[in-house]
Amino acid sequence: MANSLNTITTNGVTQTLESYQQSQANSATKANDALGKDAFLQLLVTQMKYQDPLDPQDNGEYLAQLAQFSALEQMTNVADGLSGVSKLVSNIDTSVLVGQLSSMIGQQVQWTTSTKTTDAEGNTKTIKNTFEGTVKGVSISDGSPSIVAEAGGKTYQVAISDVTRIGEGTKNT
């Protein structure tokens, strides 16, 4: 029977001290799986420390390894920077689109929705419905802009790709 002084309870799970320490060590190992700058330098120092003193490695090889690692680190930094720029450009594009869509408020709009159904024989059928209404607002859901339209007393959130016409026109039946 385990002594209650040698147990640890975390997140509602009670473990022995040994199993807790092992799980912490495993999580620390998983967190350090990627080789970083410090790990590379530790490997380099260890390599220098344990080299054959009668046949030492050429200094040029060490410099080449450092240069390669430095270049890799710079490429990683550039990739991270470009990712940030990509997000910024995406946000700007969305803002411009929302600005353009907001000029549609009060305009007549027509949109088409598609619904897939299966008949009794297992055949897939696509049913298209066309709606007409008035744009009441603009919405962004999950990063995708859409319009809010009212038709027949109901409010619809319409994806931009479903819009078929903007402005006055005759309703297709």
MDAnalysis code that builds the backbone (N, CA, C; Angstrom):
import MDAnalysis as mda
import numpy as np

u = mda.Universe.empty(519, n_residues=173, atom_resindex=np.repeat(np.arange(173), 3), trajectory=True)
u.add_TopologyAttr("name", ["N", "CA", "C"] * 173)
u.add_TopologyAttr("resid", np.arange(1, 174))
u.add_TopologyAttr("resname", ["MET", "ALA", "ASN", "SER", "LEU", "ASN", "THR", "ILE", "THR", "THR", "ASN", "GLY", "VAL", "THR", "GLN", "THR", "LEU", "GLU", "SER", "TYR", "GLN", "GLN", "SER", "GLN", "ALA", "ASN", "SER", "ALA", "THR", "LYS", "ALA", "ASN", "ASP", "ALA", "LEU", "GLY", "LYS", "ASP", "ALA", "PHE", "LEU", "GLN", "LEU", "LEU", "VAL", "THR", "GLN", "MET", "LYS", "TYR", "GLN", "ASP", "PRO", "LEU", "ASP", "PRO", "GLN", "ASP", "ASN", "GLY", "GLU", "TYR", "LEU", "ALA", "GLN", "LEU", "ALA", "GLN", "PHE", "SER", "ALA", "LEU", "GLU", "GLN", "MET", "THR", "ASN", "VAL", "ALA", "ASP", "GLY", "LEU", "SER", "GLY", "VAL", "SER", "LYS", "LEU", "VAL", "SER", "ASN", "ILE", "ASP", "THR", "SER", "VAL", "LEU", "VAL", "GLY", "GLN", "LEU", "SER", "SER", "MET", "ILE", "GLY", "GLN", "GLN", "VAL", "GLN", "TRP", "THR", "THR", "SER", "THR", "LYS", "THR", "THR", "ASP", "ALA", "GLU", "GLY", "ASN", "THR", "LYS", "THR", "ILE", "LYS", "ASN", "THR", "PHE", "GLU", "GLY", "THR", "VAL", "LYS", "GLY", "VAL", "SER", "ILE", "SER", "ASP", "GLY", "SER", "PRO", "SER", "ILE", "VAL", "ALA", "GLU", "ALA", "GLY", "GLY", "LYS", "THR", "TYR", "GLN", "VAL", "ALA", "ILE", "SER", "ASP", "VAL", "THR", "ARG", "ILE", "GLY", "GLU", "GLY", "THR", "LYS", "ASN", "THR"])
u.atoms.positions = np.array([
    [0.845, -1.183, 0.000],
    [0.000, 0.000, 0.000],
    [0.883, 1.237, 0.000],
    [0.568, 2.206, -0.868],
    [1.393, 3.408, -0.993],
    [1.140, 4.341, 0.171],
    [2.197, 4.959, 0.618],
    [2.124, 5.949, 1.669],
    [1.526, 7.224, 1.080],
    [0.550, 7.834, 1.766],
    [-0.110, 9.023, 1.236],
    [0.841, 10.210, 1.141],
    [1.975, 10.141, 1.850],
    [2.963, 11.216, 1.747],
    [3.770, 11.112, 0.462],
    [3.746, 9.966, -0.185],
    [4.498, 9.766, -1.417],
    [3.602, 9.805, -2.652],
    [2.448, 10.453, -2.559],
    [1.550, 10.562, -3.705],
    [1.350, 12.027, -4.063],
    [1.038, 12.244, -5.320],
    [0.802, 13.601, -5.822],
    [-0.491, 13.565, -6.615],
    [-1.368, 14.524, -6.363],
    [-2.618, 14.634, -7.096],
    [-2.561, 15.882, -7.967],
    [-2.676, 15.669, -9.285],
    [-2.720, 16.785, -10.232],
    [-3.867, 16.551, -11.189],
    [-4.654, 17.579, -11.395],
    [-5.810, 17.506, -12.300],
    [-6.732, 16.343, -11.947],
    [-6.868, 16.059, -10.668],
    [-7.777, 15.017, -10.209],
    [-7.213, 13.609, -10.323],
    [-5.950, 13.471, -10.723],
    [-5.320, 12.153, -10.865],
    [-4.266, 12.016, -9.777],
    [-4.377, 10.942, -8.983],
    [-3.409, 10.690, -7.920],
    [-2.379, 9.688, -8.428],
    [-1.110, 10.059, -8.272],
    [-0.016, 9.216, -8.732],
    [1.012, 9.067, -7.621],
    [1.830, 8.022, -7.723],
    [2.947, 7.911, -6.791],
    [3.989, 8.926, -7.215],
    [4.888, 9.240, -6.308],
    [5.924, 10.224, -6.593],
    [6.768, 9.785, -7.787],
    [7.112, 8.502, -7.836],
    [7.959, 7.996, -8.920],
    [7.270, 8.119, -10.283],
    [5.993, 7.746, -10.357],
    [5.306, 7.828, -11.647],
    [5.097, 9.286, -12.059],
    [4.878, 10.173, -11.098],
    [4.742, 11.599, -11.419],
    [6.049, 12.143, -11.983],
    [7.169, 11.802, -11.337],
    [8.467, 12.281, -11.812],
    [8.763, 11.735, -13.209],
    [8.399, 10.480, -13.465],
    [8.621, 9.889, -14.772],
    [7.783, 10.598, -15.840],
    [6.521, 10.898, -15.527],
    [5.669, 11.583, -16.511],
    [6.182, 12.994, -16.786],
    [6.712, 13.658, -15.750],
    [7.285, 14.992, -15.949],
    [8.534, 14.917, -16.816],
    [9.353, 13.914, -16.590],
    [10.562, 13.742, -17.400],
    [10.199, 13.455, -18.851],
    [9.166, 12.631, -19.059],
    [8.728, 12.328, -20.425],
    [8.211, 13.564, -21.131],
    [7.438, 14.402, -20.435],
    [6.909, 15.614, -21.064],
    [8.022, 16.602, -21.348],
    [9.032, 16.669, -20.484],
    [10.168, 17.551, -20.731],
    [10.960, 17.066, -21.937],
    [11.092, 15.760, -22.099],
    [11.801, 15.201, -23.246],
    [11.048, 15.523, -24.528],
    [9.728, 15.389, -24.523],
    [8.936, 15.687, -25.714],
    [9.037, 17.163, -26.077],
    [9.105, 18.035, -25.068],
    [9.187, 19.464, -25.341],
    [10.528, 19.834, -25.967],
    [11.584, 19.031, -25.722],
    [12.911, 19.341, -26.229],
    [13.285, 18.480, -27.431],
    [12.325, 17.922, -28.130],
    [12.615, 17.062, -29.262],
    [13.299, 17.825, -30.391],
    [12.905, 19.052, -30.634],
    [13.485, 19.828, -31.715],
    [14.868, 20.329, -31.301],
    [15.835, 20.220, -32.229],
    [17.173, 20.713, -31.939],
    [17.192, 22.219, -32.127],
    [17.556, 22.906, -31.092],
    [17.660, 24.349, -31.162],
    [19.106, 24.770, -31.169],
    [19.339, 26.072, -31.061],
    [20.689, 26.619, -31.088],
    [21.522, 26.098, -29.920],
    [20.930, 26.054, -28.739],
    [21.674, 25.586, -27.562],
    [22.062, 24.119, -27.695],
    [21.159, 23.300, -28.196],
    [21.460, 21.882, -28.369],
    [22.571, 21.688, -29.392],
    [22.531, 22.474, -30.474],
    [23.581, 22.379, -31.477],
    [24.931, 22.753, -30.883],
    [24.963, 23.831, -30.119],
    [26.235, 24.251, -29.513],
    [26.731, 23.220, -28.503],
    [25.828, 22.598, -27.762],
    [26.231, 21.543, -26.832],
    [26.834, 20.359, -27.585],
    [26.221, 19.987, -28.702],
    [26.774, 18.900, -29.518],
    [28.148, 19.264, -30.055],
    [28.311, 20.503, -30.491],
    [29.589, 20.949, -31.030],
    [30.671, 20.927, -29.958],
    [30.359, 21.402, -28.768],
    [31.326, 21.402, -27.664],
    [31.671, 19.970, -27.264],
    [30.663, 19.108, -27.217],
    [30.915, 17.700, -26.881],
    [31.796, 17.054, -27.937],
    [31.546, 17.368, -29.195],
    [32.355, 16.832, -30.285],
    [33.807, 17.291, -30.132],
    [34.008, 18.548, -29.783],
    [35.364, 19.064, -29.588],
    [36.032, 18.430, -28.367],
    [35.264, 18.228, -27.326],
    [35.786, 17.694, -26.069],
    [36.281, 16.264, -26.231],
    [35.583, 15.455, -27.015],
    [35.904, 14.035, -27.131],
    [36.603, 13.665, -28.441],
    [37.159, 14.648, -29.123],
    [37.858, 14.306, -30.356],
    [39.206, 13.653, -30.063],
    [39.714, 12.958, -31.032],
    [41.004, 12.275, -30.891],
    [42.117, 13.322, -30.846],
    [42.874, 13.388, -29.741],
    [43.916, 14.421, -29.637],
    [45.053, 14.214, -30.645],
    [45.259, 12.998, -31.121],
    [46.323, 12.746, -32.084],
    [45.896, 13.075, -33.509],
    [44.571, 13.130, -33.728],
    [44.042, 13.449, -35.051],
    [42.859, 14.400, -34.882],
    [43.126, 15.654, -34.460],
    [42.013, 16.585, -34.202],
    [41.305, 16.967, -35.500],
    [40.053, 17.333, -35.325],
    [39.248, 17.755, -36.471],
    [39.728, 19.131, -36.909],
    [39.662, 19.368, -38.186],
    [40.097, 20.636, -38.767],
    [39.171, 21.765, -38.309],
    [39.741, 22.924, -37.988],
    [38.935, 24.077, -37.560],
    [37.958, 24.517, -38.646],
    [38.341, 24.317, -39.884],
    [37.474, 24.689, -40.995],
    [36.168, 23.908, -40.981],
    [36.224, 22.656, -40.535],
    [35.001, 21.852, -40.454],
    [34.052, 22.416, -39.398],
    [34.614, 22.850, -38.262],
    [33.777, 23.463, -37.221],
    [33.134, 24.742, -37.731],
    [33.935, 25.550, -38.418],
    [33.396, 26.804, -38.960],
    [32.313, 26.524, -40.003],
    [32.514, 25.486, -40.804],
    [31.505, 25.139, -41.813],
    [30.204, 24.712, -41.137],
    [30.314, 23.924, -40.059],
    [29.112, 23.503, -39.332],
    [28.399, 24.703, -38.715],
    [29.165, 25.618, -38.134],
    [28.559, 26.827, -37.558],
    [27.889, 27.674, -38.631],
    [28.529, 27.798, -39.780],
    [27.955, 28.597, -40.873],
    [26.661, 27.957, -41.376],
    [26.653, 26.630, -41.501],
    [25.443, 25.949, -41.951],
    [24.309, 26.135, -40.958],
    [24.627, 26.011, -39.674],
    [23.586, 26.181, -38.663],
    [23.079, 27.616, -38.645],
    [24.001, 28.571, -38.784],
    [23.599, 29.980, -38.803],
    [22.687, 30.269, -39.999],
    [23.024, 29.718, -41.153],
    [22.185, 29.921, -42.340],
    [20.809, 29.303, -42.138],
    [20.763, 28.102, -41.546],
    [19.486, 27.451, -41.278],
    [18.638, 28.279, -40.313],
    [19.288, 28.815, -39.282],
    [18.562, 29.636, -38.302],
    [17.996, 30.895, -38.957],
    [18.779, 31.522, -39.845],
    [18.302, 32.725, -40.532],
    [17.139, 32.403, -41.462],
    [17.207, 31.254, -42.147],
    [16.092, 30.870, -43.020],
    [14.828, 30.622, -42.204],
    [14.992, 30.033, -41.017],
    [13.839, 29.807, -40.147],
    [13.243, 31.140, -39.700],
    [14.106, 32.098, -39.358],
    [13.625, 33.424, -38.952],
    [12.902, 34.129, -40.097],
    [13.422, 33.986, -41.304],
    [12.777, 34.606, -42.472],
    [11.408, 33.969, -42.705],
    [11.341, 32.631, -42.593],
    [10.060, 31.942, -42.788],
    [9.033, 32.393, -41.749],
    [9.459, 32.542, -40.493],
    [8.550, 33.029, -39.451],
    [8.083, 34.451, -39.750],
    [9.004, 35.285, -40.226],
    [8.652, 36.658, -40.574],
    [7.669, 36.714, -41.729],
    [7.884, 35.872, -42.735],
    [6.962, 35.840, -43.878],
    [5.584, 35.347, -43.475],
    [5.535, 34.448, -42.515],
    [4.244, 33.977, -42.013],
    [3.474, 35.138, -41.385],
    [4.173, 35.956, -40.612],
    [3.538, 37.128, -40.004],
    [3.056, 38.117, -41.053],
    [3.856, 38.331, -42.098],
    [3.473, 39.246, -43.179],
    [2.251, 38.702, -43.912],
    [2.220, 37.386, -44.126],
    [1.082, 36.758, -44.796],
    [-0.206, 36.985, -44.013],
    [-0.146, 36.840, -42.693],
    [-1.328, 37.081, -41.863],
    [-1.761, 38.539, -41.947],
    [-0.794, 39.453, -41.957],
    [-1.106, 40.875, -42.041],
    [-1.784, 41.199, -43.366],
    [-1.259, 40.676, -44.464],
    [-1.848, 40.918, -45.783],
    [-3.257, 40.332, -45.841],
    [-3.436, 39.150, -45.268],
    [-4.761, 38.531, -45.249],
    [-5.755, 39.404, -44.486],
    [-5.325, 39.958, -43.351],
    [-6.199, 40.845, -42.574],
    [-6.534, 42.108, -43.358],
    [-5.567, 42.651, -44.078],
    [-5.813, 43.852, -44.883],
    [-6.803, 43.531, -45.995],
    [-6.601, 42.382, -46.668],
    [-7.524, 41.978, -47.735],
    [-8.949, 41.845, -47.207],
    [-9.105, 41.227, -46.030],
    [-10.427, 41.056, -45.440],
    [-11.037, 42.408, -45.104],
    [-10.231, 43.329, -44.573],
    [-10.737, 44.662, -44.224],
    [-11.206, 45.414, -45.468],
    [-10.437, 45.325, -46.548],
    [-10.827, 45.998, -47.796],
    [-12.118, 45.391, -48.333],
    [-12.219, 44.056, -48.290],
    [-13.423, 43.393, -48.782],
    [-14.641, 43.781, -47.952],
    [-14.487, 43.853, -46.644],
    [-15.602, 44.259, -45.785],
    [-16.010, 45.693, -46.111],
    [-15.032, 46.544, -46.367],
    [-15.346, 47.923, -46.759],
    [-16.143, 47.970, -48.051],
    [-15.748, 47.147, -49.004],
    [-16.464, 47.096, -50.271],
    [-17.861, 46.508, -50.089],
    [-17.960, 45.464, -49.273],
    [-19.261, 44.838, -49.048],
    [-20.212, 45.761, -48.302],
    [-19.678, 46.596, -47.417],
    [-20.568, 47.485, -46.648],
    [-21.263, 48.500, -47.546],
    [-20.691, 48.763, -48.714],
    [-21.374, 49.671, -49.650],
    [-22.606, 49.004, -50.259],
    [-22.751, 47.683, -50.073],
    [-23.914, 46.957, -50.596],
    [-25.126, 47.061, -49.675],
    [-24.949, 47.556, -48.451],
    [-26.067, 47.616, -47.508],
    [-27.193, 48.456, -48.101],
    [-28.398, 47.884, -48.077],
    [-29.579, 48.539, -48.652],
    [-29.828, 48.134, -50.095],
    [-28.885, 47.475, -50.737],
    [-29.024, 47.057, -52.134],
    [-29.823, 45.751, -52.219],
    [-30.451, 45.550, -53.373],
    [-31.114, 44.284, -53.652],
    [-30.039, 43.262, -54.010],
    [-30.233, 42.022, -53.577],
    [-29.255, 40.976, -53.849],
    [-29.985, 39.682, -54.189],
    [-29.376, 38.889, -55.037],
    [-29.920, 37.581, -55.377],
    [-28.822, 36.558, -55.111],
    [-29.203, 35.420, -54.511],
    [-28.229, 34.374, -54.243],
    [-28.870, 33.017, -54.457],
    [-28.000, 32.050, -54.688],
    [-28.439, 30.682, -54.953],
    [-27.777, 29.750, -53.952],
    [-28.585, 28.838, -53.398],
    [-28.041, 27.815, -52.504],
    [-28.260, 26.452, -53.142],
    [-27.347, 25.537, -52.874],
    [-27.457, 24.171, -53.398],
    [-27.584, 23.209, -52.236],
    [-28.526, 22.269, -52.378],
    [-28.728, 21.240, -51.356],
    [-28.672, 19.885, -52.045],
    [-27.846, 18.995, -51.502],
    [-27.755, 17.646, -52.069],
    [-28.644, 16.709, -51.271],
    [-29.435, 15.925, -51.988],
    [-30.314, 14.937, -51.357],
    [-30.142, 13.603, -52.065],
    [-30.568, 12.560, -51.397],
    [-30.524, 11.216, -51.976],
    [-31.948, 10.702, -52.080],
    [-32.302, 10.226, -53.268],
    [-33.663, 9.708, -53.449],
    [-33.738, 8.264, -52.955],
    [-34.920, 7.659, -53.096],
    [-35.149, 6.309, -52.577],
    [-34.270, 5.266, -53.253],
    [-33.817, 5.541, -54.473],
    [-32.985, 4.598, -55.206],
    [-31.496, 4.804, -54.935],
    [-31.152, 5.785, -54.102],
    [-29.755, 6.036, -53.757],
    [-29.042, 7.000, -54.680],
    [-29.776, 7.631, -55.586],
    [-29.180, 8.596, -56.501],
    [-29.069, 9.958, -55.815],
    [-27.939, 10.608, -56.005],
    [-27.730, 11.938, -55.420],
    [-28.313, 12.985, -56.354],
    [-29.088, 13.883, -55.769],
    [-29.746, 14.947, -56.511],
    [-29.344, 16.276, -55.901],
    [-29.095, 17.271, -56.738],
    [-28.775, 18.605, -56.263],
    [-29.956, 19.520, -56.542],
    [-30.452, 20.147, -55.486],
    [-31.574, 21.069, -55.611],
    [-31.041, 22.478, -55.394],
    [-31.285, 23.370, -56.364],
    [-30.835, 24.754, -56.264],
    [-32.030, 25.646, -55.970],
    [-31.863, 26.507, -54.969],
    [-32.899, 27.471, -54.604],
    [-32.342, 28.868, -54.808],
    [-33.131, 29.726, -55.415],
    [-32.728, 31.110, -55.644],
    [-33.560, 32.010, -54.740],
    [-32.871, 32.927, -54.062],
    [-33.528, 33.870, -53.157],
    [-33.200, 35.287, -53.594],
    [-34.105, 36.204, -53.274],
    [-33.871, 37.621, -53.490],
    [-34.228, 38.362, -52.237],
    [-33.401, 39.339, -51.896],
    [-33.678, 40.108, -50.695],
    [-32.859, 41.387, -50.669],
    [-32.797, 41.976, -49.479],
    [-32.086, 43.226, -49.280],
    [-30.920, 42.993, -48.332],
    [-29.766, 43.555, -48.669],
    [-28.585, 43.426, -47.813],
    [-28.794, 44.302, -46.583],
    [-28.685, 43.701, -45.401],
    [-28.877, 44.422, -44.143],
    [-27.565, 44.654, -43.401],
    [-26.532, 43.863, -43.737],
    [-25.259, 44.025, -43.039],
    [-24.183, 43.138, -43.623],
    [-23.001, 43.222, -43.012],
    [-21.833, 42.442, -43.411],
    [-21.357, 41.703, -42.178],
    [-20.907, 40.462, -42.364],
    [-20.472, 39.654, -41.237],
    [-19.158, 38.951, -41.587],
    [-18.333, 38.701, -40.572],
    [-17.130, 37.891, -40.752],
    [-17.236, 36.730, -39.782],
    [-17.272, 35.515, -40.336],
    [-17.334, 34.301, -39.520],
    [-16.170, 33.414, -39.907],
    [-15.356, 33.043, -38.946],
    [-14.175, 32.210, -39.182],
    [-13.276, 32.793, -40.260],
    [-13.160, 34.112, -40.293],
    [-12.290, 34.765, -41.254],
    [-12.870, 34.921, -42.636],
    [-14.094, 34.450, -42.860],
    [-14.729, 34.552, -44.170],
    [-15.828, 35.604, -44.133],
    [-15.702, 36.644, -44.945],
    [-16.752, 37.665, -44.962],
    [-17.989, 37.161, -45.689],
    [-19.132, 37.602, -45.228],
    [-20.401, 37.260, -45.858],
    [-21.340, 38.441, -45.662],
    [-22.487, 38.379, -46.344],
    [-23.480, 39.438, -46.172],
    [-24.656, 38.875, -45.395],
    [-25.360, 39.768, -44.714],
    [-26.582, 39.414, -44.011],
    [-27.712, 40.015, -44.834],
    [-28.585, 39.141, -45.317],
    [-29.673, 39.591, -46.193],
    [-31.011, 39.202, -45.590],
    [-32.037, 40.004, -45.917],
    [-33.395, 39.730, -45.456],
    [-34.265, 39.468, -46.674],
    [-34.979, 38.339, -46.623],
    [-35.879, 37.983, -47.721],
    [-37.113, 37.322, -47.132],
    [-38.278, 37.841, -47.474],
    [-39.535, 37.251, -47.008],
    [-39.662, 37.246, -45.497],
    [-39.117, 38.249, -44.835],
    [-39.222, 38.343, -43.377],
    [-38.193, 37.484, -42.638],
    [-37.358, 36.752, -43.355],
    [-36.316, 35.928, -42.728],
    [-34.951, 36.542, -42.994],
    [-34.034, 36.289, -42.062],
    [-32.673, 36.781, -42.209],
    [-31.761, 35.622, -42.584],
    [-30.897, 35.853, -43.577],
    [-29.982, 34.829, -44.075],
    [-28.550, 35.360, -44.020],
    [-27.619, 34.462, -43.708],
    [-26.203, 34.802, -43.829],
    [-25.730, 34.158, -45.119],
    [-25.302, 34.973, -46.084],
    [-25.018, 34.508, -47.439],
    [-23.523, 34.616, -47.715],
    [-22.930, 33.497, -48.114],
    [-21.519, 33.511, -48.512],
    [-21.377, 34.323, -49.792],
    [-20.256, 35.009, -49.925],
    [-20.035, 35.857, -51.095],
    [-20.080, 35.020, -52.376],
    [-19.608, 33.790, -52.309],
    [-19.593, 32.928, -53.495],
    [-21.001, 32.527, -53.945],
    [-22.010, 32.662, -53.092],
    [-23.384, 32.305, -53.454],
    [-24.149, 33.458, -54.098],
    [-23.611, 34.676, -54.051],
    [-24.289, 35.846, -54.612],
    [-24.233, 35.760, -56.138],
    [-25.404, 35.900, -56.776],
    [-25.469, 35.831, -58.240],
    [-25.767, 37.190, -58.877],
    [-26.353, 38.110, -58.120],
    [-26.669, 39.429, -58.672],
    [-26.790, 40.432, -57.548],
    [-26.343, 41.653, -57.834],
    [-26.498, 42.754, -56.886],
    [-27.187, 43.885, -57.631],
    [-28.208, 44.468, -57.024],
    [-28.933, 45.558, -57.649],
    [-30.307, 45.106, -58.113],
    [-31.034, 46.056, -58.710],
    [-32.393, 45.784, -59.162],
    [-32.379, 44.821, -60.330],
    [-33.414, 44.017, -60.433],
    [-33.532, 43.086, -61.556],
    [-34.835, 42.325, -61.436],
    [-35.071, 41.502, -62.407],
    [-36.288, 40.697, -62.341],
    [-35.956, 39.375, -61.693],
    [-36.872, 38.915, -60.887],
    [-36.669, 37.665, -60.174],
    [-36.893, 36.509, -61.123],
    [-35.891, 35.594, -61.151],
    [-36.032, 34.391, -61.967],
    [-36.856, 33.366, -61.209],
    [-37.823, 32.771, -61.871],
    [-38.639, 31.750, -61.216],
    [-38.478, 30.431, -61.910],
])
